[in-house]
Amino acid sequence: AGSSDLQSGFLGTDTASLDGLELASLIHEEDRPMLTALLKLESQTTQHSFRFIHKDGQWRYFELEVASSPDDFGRRLVFCRDVTAVQHAVMALRENAKDLITELDDTGRFRYVSPTSLEILGYAPEELEGKTFEHIVMSDKIHPEDAEGLISGFKSAVTEGQHGGDGIYRIQHPEGGWRWMESRARTYRNRDGGLRAVVISRDVTERIEAQRELQELEKRYALLGATSRDMITETDPNNILIFVSQSARDLLGYEPEELVGTVGRSLVHPEDLDHINNEFWLRNSDTDTDTNSAVVFSTPYRCRTKGGTPRNGFTARRHDRVF
């Protein structure tokens, strides 16, 4: 088919540059076998979506409707419709299959609620549709400390058409306990000009808890490193150093990052290894059952400096193996 039947600007180029090109050359190679199969069909009209390469290098989705040509040469008319936005929306919905997707009108009432509401909120979609966002927030489902800010933000987004409806808040899980949710609201106007908001909400509890744990560790290590001239280290269950305080530089001549990842016992003077193993490591593993106790025992030993000379020190056992 000649390119004269295509709209000007198809794939970001003028129609003249498309004359004489094979249609398949514009289509993603994975989609070409389907195009060949469709063109061989003898049915009056066939339809399928294909990926076309745009002049800007991006792949765009077009829905092709292939019809039999009325002439005697077996030529076909091909009608193209850009469905890239639709395909991206479908893919987004698939990616967000576990998310809660809702649509609200300008009064804040739910017009659509995805089936995941039952798992996340404990409500079936039909129980929420027609109710207001504020009604849900003011119920016992939303943590009281988060309710006011959540209502304010979403009112701005939904009723005033402003961005800013994003928020992180706690919601009561149907099985008990509080879960952290993150919601993103975006507004648009429907064909009648009415204001609508699409809100995508997802469970981010694991992310929030991990961030808080990291912050606590950073505070703890910063405090230890700032208030003590002693070298403070922490090891994992395999005795690999996972934290070394800054004082290692002054005491042993090592930068902390030089020691992280090495075996903690490698710093102990060879003549003190048996003593440390018997009195410290074995004693802790065999007899220390209170893993949350404070320092239970300390003993002197010599440490190897970066220059190779020994230095006297001491060790103390805590539940997190700081020594």
C-alpha positions as CSV (number, residue, x, y, z in Angstrom):
1,A,0.0,0.0,0.0
2,G,1.2,3.5,-0.8
3,S,2.0,5.9,2.0
4,S,-0.5,8.4,0.7
5,D,-3.1,6.6,2.7
6,L,-1.2,7.4,6.0
7,Q,-1.6,10.6,7.9
8,S,1.2,13.2,7.6
9,G,3.7,12.8,10.3
10,F,3.3,9.0,10.7
11,L,6.1,7.8,12.9
12,G,7.6,11.3,13.0
13,T,8.4,11.4,9.3
14,D,6.8,12.7,6.1
15,T,4.8,10.4,3.8
16,A,7.2,10.8,0.9
17,S,10.0,9.0,2.8
18,L,7.8,6.0,3.4
19,D,6.9,5.4,-0.3
20,G,8.4,2.1,-1.5
21,L,9.2,0.8,2.0
22,E,8.2,-2.7,3.1
23,L,5.7,-2.4,6.0
24,A,7.6,-5.1,7.8
25,S,10.7,-3.0,7.9
26,L,9.0,-0.5,10.2
27,I,7.8,-3.2,12.7
28,H,9.6,-4.8,15.6
29,E,11.2,-8.0,14.4
30,E,9.4,-10.1,17.0
31,D,6.0,-8.9,15.5
32,R,6.8,-9.5,11.9
33,P,5.7,-13.2,11.8
34,M,2.3,-12.2,13.0
35,L,2.1,-9.5,10.2
36,T,3.0,-12.1,7.6
37,A,0.3,-14.4,8.9
38,L,-2.3,-11.7,8.9
39,L,-1.6,-10.7,5.3
40,K,-2.0,-14.3,4.2
41,L,-5.5,-14.6,5.7
42,E,-8.3,-14.5,3.2
43,S,-10.8,-13.0,5.6
44,Q,-12.3,-9.7,4.7
45,T,-10.8,-7.8,7.7
46,T,-8.1,-8.6,10.2
47,Q,-6.9,-6.6,13.1
48,H,-3.9,-6.7,15.5
49,S,-1.5,-4.5,17.4
50,F,2.2,-4.1,16.4
51,R,5.2,-2.2,17.6
52,F,6.5,0.4,15.1
53,I,9.8,2.2,15.4
54,H,9.4,6.0,15.6
55,K,11.8,8.5,14.2
56,D,12.9,9.4,17.7
57,G,14.0,5.8,18.3
58,Q,11.1,4.9,20.6
59,W,8.7,2.0,19.9
60,R,5.1,2.9,19.5
61,Y,2.1,0.6,19.4
62,F,-0.3,0.8,16.4
63,E,-3.4,-1.2,15.8
64,L,-3.5,-2.3,12.2
65,E,-6.7,-3.2,10.4
66,V,-5.9,-5.0,7.2
67,A,-8.6,-5.2,4.6
68,S,-8.8,-6.9,1.2
69,S,-8.1,-4.6,-1.7
70,P,-10.8,-4.4,-4.3
71,D,-8.4,-4.5,-7.2
72,D,-7.1,-7.5,-9.1
73,F,-3.6,-7.3,-7.9
74,G,-4.2,-8.6,-4.4
75,R,-3.2,-5.4,-2.7
76,R,-4.4,-4.6,0.7
77,L,-5.4,-1.4,2.4
78,V,-3.9,-1.0,5.9
79,F,-5.5,1.4,8.4
80,C,-3.3,2.4,11.4
81,R,-4.3,3.8,14.7
82,D,-1.9,4.8,17.4
83,V,-2.7,2.9,20.6
84,T,0.5,3.6,22.5
85,A,-1.2,5.3,25.4
86,V,-3.7,2.5,25.8
87,Q,-0.9,-0.2,25.8
88,H,1.1,1.7,28.4
89,A,-2.0,2.0,30.5
90,V,-2.6,-1.7,30.3
91,M,1.0,-2.5,31.2
92,A,0.8,-0.1,34.1
93,L,-2.3,-1.9,35.4
94,R,-0.5,-5.2,35.1
95,E,2.5,-3.9,37.0
96,N,0.2,-2.5,39.7
97,A,-1.9,-5.7,39.9
98,K,-1.2,-5.9,43.6
99,D,-1.8,-2.2,44.2
100,L,-5.1,-0.6,45.2
101,I,-6.4,1.5,42.3
102,T,-9.3,3.9,42.8
103,E,-11.1,6.6,40.9
104,L,-12.8,9.5,42.7
105,D,-15.0,12.3,41.4
106,D,-14.9,16.0,42.4
107,T,-16.9,15.4,45.6
108,G,-14.4,12.8,46.8
109,R,-16.7,9.8,46.1
110,F,-15.3,6.5,44.9
111,R,-16.4,5.8,41.3
112,Y,-14.1,2.8,40.8
113,V,-12.3,0.5,43.3
114,S,-10.1,-2.3,42.2
115,P,-10.6,-5.9,43.6
116,T,-7.5,-5.6,45.7
117,S,-9.5,-3.5,48.2
118,L,-10.7,-6.6,49.9
119,E,-7.2,-7.9,50.6
120,I,-5.8,-4.5,51.5
121,L,-8.7,-2.7,53.3
122,G,-11.0,-5.6,54.1
123,Y,-13.7,-4.0,52.0
124,A,-15.1,-5.4,48.8
125,P,-15.2,-2.8,45.9
126,E,-19.0,-2.5,46.0
127,E,-18.8,-1.6,49.7
128,L,-16.6,1.5,48.9
129,E,-18.1,2.7,45.6
130,G,-20.3,5.7,46.3
131,K,-18.7,6.4,49.7
132,T,-16.5,9.4,50.2
133,F,-12.7,9.3,50.7
134,E,-13.2,11.2,54.0
135,H,-15.6,8.5,55.2
136,I,-12.9,5.8,54.8
137,V,-10.2,8.0,56.3
138,M,-12.3,8.8,59.4
139,S,-13.1,5.2,60.0
140,D,-10.9,3.0,62.1
141,K,-9.0,1.9,59.1
142,I,-6.6,4.9,59.0
143,H,-4.2,5.6,61.9
144,P,-5.6,8.6,63.8
145,E,-2.2,10.5,63.6
146,D,-2.3,10.3,59.8
147,A,-6.0,11.1,59.2
148,E,-5.9,15.0,59.2
149,G,-3.0,15.4,56.8
150,L,-4.3,12.7,54.5
151,I,-7.7,14.3,54.2
152,S,-6.1,17.8,53.5
153,G,-3.8,16.5,50.8
154,F,-6.3,14.5,49.0
155,K,-8.9,17.2,49.2
156,S,-6.5,19.5,47.4
157,A,-5.8,17.0,44.7
158,V,-9.4,15.8,44.2
159,T,-11.6,18.8,44.8
160,E,-9.3,21.5,43.6
161,G,-7.5,19.8,40.8
162,Q,-4.1,20.3,42.3
163,H,-1.2,17.9,42.5
164,G,0.0,17.1,46.0
165,G,-2.3,14.2,46.9
166,D,0.7,11.9,47.4
167,G,1.1,10.6,50.9
168,I,2.4,7.9,53.2
169,Y,0.2,6.8,56.0
170,R,-0.7,3.8,58.2
171,I,-3.7,1.6,57.6
172,Q,-5.1,-1.2,59.7
173,H,-4.6,-4.5,58.0
174,P,-7.6,-6.9,58.0
175,E,-5.5,-9.5,59.9
176,G,-4.5,-7.0,62.5
177,G,-1.6,-4.5,63.0
178,W,-0.7,-1.4,61.1
179,R,0.7,-1.4,57.6
180,W,2.4,1.6,55.8
181,M,0.7,2.6,52.6
182,E,1.9,5.1,49.9
183,S,-0.7,6.7,47.6
184,R,-0.2,8.8,44.5
185,A,-3.1,10.8,43.2
186,R,-3.3,12.4,39.7
187,T,-6.3,14.4,38.3
188,Y,-7.8,14.6,34.9
189,R,-11.1,15.7,33.3
190,N,-13.4,13.3,31.6
191,R,-15.3,13.9,28.3
192,D,-18.0,15.9,30.1
193,G,-15.4,18.2,31.7
194,G,-15.8,16.7,35.2
195,L,-12.8,16.5,37.5
196,R,-11.6,13.0,38.3
197,A,-8.7,11.6,40.3
198,V,-7.0,8.3,39.9
199,V,-5.2,7.1,43.1
200,I,-2.8,4.2,43.1
201,S,-1.9,2.9,46.6
202,R,0.6,0.3,47.6
203,D,2.0,-1.4,50.7
204,V,5.4,0.0,51.5
205,T,5.8,-1.4,55.0
206,E,8.9,-3.3,54.3
207,R,10.5,-0.2,52.7
208,I,9.6,2.0,55.7
209,E,10.9,-0.5,58.2
210,A,14.1,-1.0,56.4
211,Q,14.7,2.8,56.2
212,R,14.0,3.2,59.9
213,E,16.3,0.3,60.8
214,L,19.1,1.9,58.7
215,Q,18.5,5.3,60.3
216,E,18.8,3.7,63.8
217,L,22.0,1.9,62.8
218,E,23.5,5.1,61.4
219,K,22.6,7.0,64.6
220,R,24.0,4.3,66.8
221,Y,27.3,4.0,64.9
222,A,27.7,7.8,64.7
223,L,27.2,8.0,68.5
224,L,29.6,5.2,69.2
225,G,32.2,6.6,66.9
226,A,31.8,10.2,68.1
227,T,31.9,9.5,71.9
228,S,34.6,6.9,72.2
229,R,38.3,6.8,71.5
230,D,38.3,3.1,71.8
231,M,38.1,1.0,68.6
232,I,34.6,-0.3,68.3
233,T,33.7,-3.1,65.9
234,E,30.8,-5.3,65.1
235,T,30.8,-8.7,63.4
236,D,28.3,-10.9,61.8
237,P,27.7,-14.5,63.0
238,N,30.7,-15.6,60.9
239,N,33.0,-13.2,62.7
240,I,33.3,-11.0,59.6
241,L,33.7,-7.3,60.5
242,I,30.6,-5.3,59.4
243,F,31.4,-2.1,61.2
244,V,34.7,-0.5,62.4
245,S,34.8,2.9,64.2
246,Q,36.9,5.8,63.0
247,S,39.3,5.3,66.0
248,A,40.8,2.3,64.2
249,R,42.8,4.9,62.2
250,D,44.6,6.3,65.3
251,L,44.9,3.0,67.2
252,L,45.9,0.6,64.5
253,G,46.7,2.7,61.5
254,Y,43.9,1.2,59.4
255,E,41.2,3.0,57.6
256,P,37.8,1.5,58.8
257,E,37.0,0.5,55.2
258,E,40.2,-1.6,55.1
259,L,39.0,-3.8,57.9
260,V,35.3,-4.1,57.0
261,G,34.8,-7.5,55.3
262,T,37.8,-9.1,57.0
263,V,37.8,-11.7,59.8
264,G,37.8,-10.0,63.2
265,R,40.2,-12.5,64.7
266,S,42.8,-11.6,62.1
267,L,43.6,-8.5,64.2
268,V,44.5,-10.5,67.3
269,H,48.1,-11.2,68.1
270,P,48.9,-14.9,67.3
271,E,50.1,-15.5,70.8
272,D,46.7,-14.3,72.2
273,L,44.5,-16.3,69.7
274,D,44.1,-19.4,71.9
275,H,43.3,-17.3,74.9
276,I,40.7,-15.3,73.0
277,N,39.1,-18.4,71.5
278,N,38.8,-20.2,74.8
279,E,37.9,-17.4,77.1
280,F,35.8,-15.3,74.7
281,W,34.4,-16.9,71.6
282,L,33.8,-20.4,73.0
283,R,32.6,-19.1,76.3
284,N,30.0,-16.8,74.6
285,S,28.7,-19.5,72.3
286,D,28.5,-22.2,75.0
287,T,27.3,-20.3,78.0
288,D,25.8,-17.0,77.1
289,T,22.1,-17.5,76.6
290,D,21.0,-14.0,77.4
291,T,21.5,-12.4,74.0
292,N,20.2,-9.0,75.2
293,S,22.5,-8.7,78.1
294,A,25.1,-5.9,78.5
295,V,28.8,-6.6,78.7
296,V,29.3,-10.0,80.3
297,F,33.1,-10.3,80.2
298,S,36.3,-8.6,79.1
299,T,39.8,-9.7,78.8
300,P,43.1,-8.0,77.7
301,Y,44.8,-8.9,74.4
302,R,47.2,-7.5,71.8
303,C,46.1,-6.2,68.5
304,R,48.1,-6.1,65.3
305,T,48.7,-2.7,63.9
306,K,49.0,-1.9,60.2
307,G,52.7,-1.4,60.7
308,G,53.0,-4.9,62.2
309,T,53.7,-3.9,65.8
310,P,51.4,-5.3,68.5
311,R,49.3,-3.0,70.6
312,N,47.7,-3.8,74.0
313,G,43.9,-3.6,74.1
314,F,40.8,-5.2,75.6
315,T,37.7,-6.9,74.4
316,A,34.1,-6.9,75.7
317,R,31.2,-9.1,74.6
318,R,27.7,-7.6,74.0
319,H,24.6,-9.1,72.4
320,D,25.7,-7.6,69.1
321,R,29.3,-8.8,69.4
322,V,30.9,-5.4,69.9
323,F,34.4,-5.9,71.1
